[in-house]
Amino acid sequence: MTVKTESTQLFKEIMGSYPTGVTVITTVDSNNKPVGLTVNSFASVSLDPLLILWSIDKNAGSCDVFKKVDKFCVNILAGNQQEICWTFSSKSEQDRFSKQPWSLSKNKLPILENVFASLECKKVQFIKAGDHYILIGEVIDLNINEQEPMLYFRRKVGSVPEQWAK
């Protein structure tokens, strides 16, 4: 089904006005080089087992890597990590990991430093969905830090409003 351009623009406006969290999904490619991208299409799926999902554009530069890997990490950004958000969403940034401190976990996944939380996952499903793929992962390790998460709203990112954090 082809959606009219007007409907596509309205859909983008509606979805961009729906506040979400902001994540950077990371993994390593077949050469053990870290790969990552900014994603706000992240959601919980199940408590038993612990499952999450996120989606990736079929035309994303790292899509082939995420198709092939069996693990990935969801780095939920902290409210003060705007630069990381934009670095990992940039199509022109060649060396995203040089701009941000990170380390490899015991599961051999890149974990960004000072994020709100990280969820290391084993990929359990890869589903075609229109112009995207949906990846479902089972959480195999998780960590939380003492800070507030980032929010995305109308092409802006920032901290949770102070009155909400109480």
VENNORCOR-V60174 format. One record per backbone hydrogen bond with DSSP energy under -1.0 kcal/mol. CO is the residue of the C=O (numbers start at 1). NH is the residue of the N-H. If there is no record, write none. Layout:
CO;NH / CO;NH
This chain:
4;8 / 5;9 / 6;10 / 7;11 / 8;12 / 9;13 / 10;14 / 11;15 / 12;16 / 15;18 / 16;154 / 20;152 / 22;77 / 23;39 / 24;75 / 25;37 / 26;73 / 27;35 / 29;32 / 33;29 / 35;27 / 37;25 / 39;23 / 43;53 / 46;51 / 50;139 / 51;45 / 51;46 / 52;137 / 53;43 / 54;135 / 56;133 / 57;60 / 60;63 / 62;66 / 63;67 / 64;68 / 65;69 / 70;123 / 72;121 / 73;26 / 74;119 / 75;24 / 76;116 / 76;117 / 77;150 / 78;81 / 81;85 / 82;86 / 83;87 / 84;88 / 88;38 / 95;98 / 96;99 / 101;113 / 103;111 / 105;108 / 109;105 / 111;103 / 116;145 / 117;76 / 118;143 / 119;74 / 120;140 / 120;141 / 121;72 / 122;138 / 125;136 / 127;134 / 129;132 / 131;58 / 132;129 / 133;56 / 134;127 / 135;54 / 136;124 / 136;125 / 137;52 / 138;122 / 141;120 / 143;118 / 145;147 / 148;79 / 151;158 / 152;20 / 153;156 / 156;153 / 158;151 / 161;164 / 161;165
